[in-house]
């Protein structure tokens, strides 16, 4: 029987929970990160049976709640933990744990060299060399961060619900913002990818996208890019497998 483990991806807005075997994710739940507490964590995982928990977090102040609940069974993904990949980076302790989880999933599930694009509050690009070393990346504002900033910092520009624009030439303020968001954002992603591919060299570069806006943005780019909404959770699953008892 497969060993069960709990996967926890703490993001700025929401925290994803996954119940997984060593091979697959069976169930998923979410909870607002700002509302996390030991009691909330216990409620979210109620009914799930698992032997250990694996966490990556970009919000350090909520990690103590998980330590209180799971104690010594909690595996915290860090740069100095067994990852199954190497790190060739000047200050490895500064790499976000979620970015390392993505790189682990890329290496084990898709191969190398490769690039992971994670569309979250920020959009991050993380790079894996041909010999499976994390070598760096790019950080840019996330799509909603850009559109929210426009609304918050200007007197007349409205907040909009993001969707595909009907035309590139906006026929209203909302249409103009949608065109700028979708077309402009895809242009930024393409430009960054072009520069990264040039530096990596070679033609067989694996590219995988994840995060809330991945499907929408990638679908309109005309690029051969795979999407996997569970990529970060899979990275946690794989790290948990490496720590499994013999």
N, C-alpha and C positions, 0 to 999 in steps of 0.2 A: 504494500500500500504506500502511496506517495506521501511524503512528509508535507504537512500543510504549514504555510507561513502567511503572515500579514504584511502587506506592503503599504507604505505610507509616504505619499508625496505631498509635502507641505508647500503650497504656493502662496503668493501674496494675497490673493483673493479667496481661493478655495483650496481645501485639502482633499486629495483623492485617497481612498482606501481600496485595497484589493485583497481578496482572499485567493491564494494561489497554491498549486502544487509545484513541484520542481520543474514542470513542463509547461503549465498554462495558468492563466488567470481565470478563475471560475466565477467570481462575483465582484461587483464594484459598488462603492458608495462614496458620497461626497458630503462635506460639511464646510460652512464658512470658517475660514481660518481665524478671524477675529473673535469667534464665539467658542474657540476650543478651550477646554478645561479638562481636568481629570475625569469629572463626571460626564462631560460631553463625549469624551473619547470612549469611555466604557459603554455609553449608550449607542454610539455608532457601531461598535464591533459586537454588540450583543447578539448572541446566537451563533457567532462564528467560533470554530474550534481551530486552534493553530498552536504550533510549538514555539515559534519565535516571531519577532516583528523586525522589519528592516525599514529604516526611515532615511529620507533625504529632506532637508528643510532649507528654505531661503529666509525663514523667519525664526531666528535663534531663540526669541523670547518664549515661544510656545513649546520648545523641545522639552523643558522640565516637566510639563504635564505628561508627556509620553514616558519619560523616565520614571515618573511616579507610578504610572499604571503598569508598565511592563517590566521594570527593574532590569535584572541581568539578562533577560531574554531579548532585550532591545539591541539591535545591531545598527549603529549609526554610520552611514556611508561617509567616509572621509578619504582624503587623498592618500593617507598612509594605511588604509585598510586593504585587504586582498581584493583586487578588482579584476584580475585576468587581463589587464592591459597595463602598459607602462605609462609613465608621465615624464615628458621632456619639456619642462616649463620652469621659468626662473623662481616663481613663488607658488608652488603647488598648493599650499594651504589657502591661497586666495581664490582657488577655483570653486565655483558653486557646486554643492553636492549634487544638485539636479543635473548639472551639465556633465558631471562625471558619470552619473547613472545613464544618461543618454549615450555617452561615448561607449560605455560597456555594452549596452544593447546593440549599438551599431556594429561593434567589433564581432560580437558573438552571433548575431542574427543576420547581418547583411554583408559583413566583410570590410576590408580596408584596401586602399585609402578611402576615406569617406568624410562626409559632412552631415551633421545633424542641424536642422533648422527648427528651433522651438519657438512657436508663436505664443507668447504669454504677455504679461505686463510689459516686459521687454522682449524683443525678438533677439535670440542668441544663435550664433553659428559656432559650432564646435567641430574641431578638425582632428581627424585621426590619420596618422601617417601610415604608409604601406606596411611598416613593421609593427603596427598596432600600438603606437604611442600617442597619447594626448599631447598635442603640440601648441594649442592655443585656439583663439576664436575671435569673434566679433560680437559686440553688443550694440543694439540700436533701439530706439523707442518702439514700443509695441503699438499696434494699430489703434487700439482704443485710447491709449495714452496720448497719441497724437491728436485724435479727434476731440477728446475731452479737453485737452489743453487749448485747442482753438476756441471751444465754447467758453471755457472758464476765463480766458485772458482777453476776450474781445467782447464789446458791448452788443454787437448785432448778430453774431453768428450763433445759430441754434445748436442744441444737442441733437444728434441724429442717430437713428437705429441703422447700423451698418447693413448694407445689402448691395447687390450688383447695380451699378448705375445703368440707366437705359441708353444713355449716349455719353460720349466723351465731352461734348460741349454741354455743360449744365444749363438747363432752362429755368432754374430756380436756385436760390441759395443752397437749399438742401441738395439738389442735384449736383451743384458745383462741388460741394463738400464730398459727396459720395464718389464723384469722378476723381477728385484729388486723392481720396483715401484708397480706392481700389486700384486705379491705374498708377498713381504715384507710388503706392506702397509696393506693388509688383515690380515697378521699375527699380526701386531701391534694392529689393531682394535679388533681382536679376543682376544688377550691377555688382553687388557684393559677391554673388556666386561666381561671376565672370572673373573677378580679381582673385578669388580663392583658388579656382581651378587653374589659373595661370601660374600661381605660385606652387601649387602641388605638382603640376606637370602630369603628363600621361593622360590617357583617355578613359580608363576604366575607374572612375571615381563614383563611389556609391553615395547617393544623396537621399536622405530620409527626413521628412517633416513631421512634426508633432505639435500639440498645443491647440488651444481653442479655435484659432482662425486658420489652421493649416489647410483643411479641406477646401474652404472657400478661396483662399488666396492661391493655392497651388492649382486648383481647377481652371483658373483663368490665365495661367502663365504659359501654357503650351510647352511645358518642359517634362522630361521623363523623371519625375520625382515621386517616390513612394510616400504614402502618408500612413502613420500609425499612431492613433490617439493614445495608445497604451505604452508607448516606447519607454517612458521614464519608469513606469511600473515594471516593465520587463527587465530594465536594468537593475532595479532593486531585487527582483526575483533571482536574477543571475548572481548577484553579489551574495544573496542569502544561500544559494546553492554552494558557493565556494566556501561558506562557513559551516556547511552541514557536517555533523559528526560522522566519523568514519565507521 
